[in-house]
Amino acid sequence: MAAFTHHIFICTNQREKGHKRGSCDVDGEERLKSAFKKELDRRGLKGEVRANSAGCLDQCELGPVIVIYPQAIWYGNVQVKDVPKIIEETVVHGRIVEELHLKEDQLNCKKK
């Protein structure tokens, strides 16, 4: 089997509702991860691109958060409706979805 071209890590960390840092998967349903897996399968990218659950990526205030490797592209406030656009733009065409992109100066900066 050939190596994966992309790994998409989807934060599925849970905290109680109303936690000051937020929670990427507050209800524990993993809807975002499921949406990525379904979209990859729909596009015939299963086996080429891998969507994985991730524990806390420590960007909680910006969540739900995903990171795509090997490019190390971080996206925040990702919703299920954003998944087709992320796959089309970033995975298929190599472009960044600017409205979701977390810039380097945003990462690891906990809001007070």
N, C-alpha and C positions, 0 to 999 in steps of 0.2 A: 504494500500500500504506500502511495506517495505521502509525503509530509503535508500537514494542513497548511493552507496558505494564510489563514487567519484563525486566531483564537479570540472569541468574544467572551469576556468574563462579566457576568451579570451579578451585581450584589444582591443577595437574598437575605441579608442580615435583618433581623427583627428586633424591634424594641417596642415597648408598650406605646399605645396611642398617646400622643401629646408629649412624648419625650423631647427634651430641649434640643437634642441633636438630630431628631428625626429618625426615620426608618425607611430603608429602601424597599422592604417587603412587609409592611405593617400587618397584613392579614395572613401571611404565610402561604398564600396560594401560588406563588411563583408564576404569576401571569406573564410577566415580562420575559422570563426565560422560556416559557412555553411558546410565546409569540415569536421569539427568535428561532426556536427550533422548527416551528411550523413554516415560517417564511423561508428558511434555508431549504427545507424539504420541498416546498412548493416550487422553488427556483432550481431544484436539482443540484444544490450545493452541499447536500449532506455528504460527508466523507471528505469534502474539500475544505469546509469551514466548520469549526467546532464552537458551539455555544455551551458554556459551562456555568454552573452556579459558582459563586464566589462568596466567601465569608465577607466580613466587613472590609471594605476597601479604604476606610478612614476618610471618606469624603461625604460623610452623612448629611451635612447641612445642604449639600448640593444634589441630593438624591431624588429619585433613584439614579444610581450611577452605574455605568458600564465602562470597560476599557477594552480596546481592541489591539491585539498584538499580532505581528511584530512591530507595528507602527507606533504603538503606545499612544493611541488616540483616546482621550478621555471625554465622555459625554455625561452631562448631568441633566437632571429633571427629565429623564427619558420616560416616555409613556408608551403604552402598547401601540398607539396610533403612529408613533415615530419609527417603529421597527422596519416597515417596508422601505422608507426613505433612507434609513441608515444602511440597510443591506444594499440598496441600489446605488447610493452615492459613494459610500465608503468602501464596501467590500467589492462591488462590481467595478466601479469607476475610479476608486482611489482618491475621492474628493472628501473634504471635511464638511460636515453639516454644521455650518457656523453658528446657527441659533442654539445648538445643543453643546457645542464644543467648550470644554473647560480649558482655559488657557493655563499655562504653567504658573502664573502668579496667583491663580485661584486655588490650586491644589494645596492641600495640607494647611489651609488657612481656616481654622475653626471660627465661625461667627460667634460673637459674644452676645 
